[in-house]
Amino acid sequence: MRHEVGGRAGLDNAGDFRRDELAEAKKQIGSLLNKLESSLKTLMSKDDPSRYKSQDALTKRRIEALRIARRLIEREMG
């Protein structure tokens, strides 16, 4: 199945992405991870962190998903 990626048509197979595209994706994932980890620290430091349980759980799940994505990109890059 074809889809549009960064202004170009690509295939669903990760092997069809250029190395520079994978490197940029890894960089962007790293940036998102830093922001989410910072956000998580802020949530945990609130006066009543239990008020933010759902946000905390969602942020943790997103962090884990992005870590998996980064590892898969690293594996694909070799």
N, C-alpha and C positions, 0 to 999 in steps of 0.2 A: 504494500500500500504506500502510495506517495503522499508526502505532506510538505508543507512549506517550512523551512528552517532558516532563520536569519536571512531572509530574502532570497533563498535558493531552494529548489526542489530537492528533497532528500528521500531516502528510503528508510523504512522502519528498522533495518538492520544497522546496529551501531558501527559495524565494520565499514559502512559507507560514508562515515564522517571523516573529514580530514583531521590530521593531527592538531592543526592550529585551532580548529573548531572545538575539539575535545579539551585542549588546553584552556581555551577561553571559558568553556562551560565549567571546568574545574575551578578556575579563578572566581567565577561568579558564585559558585556554590560555596566556596570558602568565605566570600564576603557575606553571603546570607547567613552562614553558620556563625560568623562573628557577631552579627547583629542579633540573631536569635539567642545566642549564649549570653550576650549582654542584657537582652530583654529578660531572660530567665533570672539572671542575678538580681535585676531590679524588682521583679515580681517577688522573689524570695526575701528581699530586704524590706518589703512593705510592712507597715505596722501590724496588719492582720493578714498574713499570707494565705490563710485558709479561705478568705474571700475570693481568691484568685485560683482556686483549685482547677477549674476547667481550663483556664488560660494556661496554667502551668502544665497540665497534662497535654494539651494541644501543642504547646511549644516544645516539650520533650519529644513528642512523636515526630514533629517536623525536623527537629535536630537529628534524630536517629535516621529518618528517611534521607536527609541530605548527606549524612555520613556514608550511608550505603551507596548512594548515587556517586559520591566522590570516589569511593573504593572501586566501584565498577568502571568508572572512567579511567582510573589509574591502571586497572587490570587491562583494559582495552588498549591503553597507550603503551603498555609493556614495561 
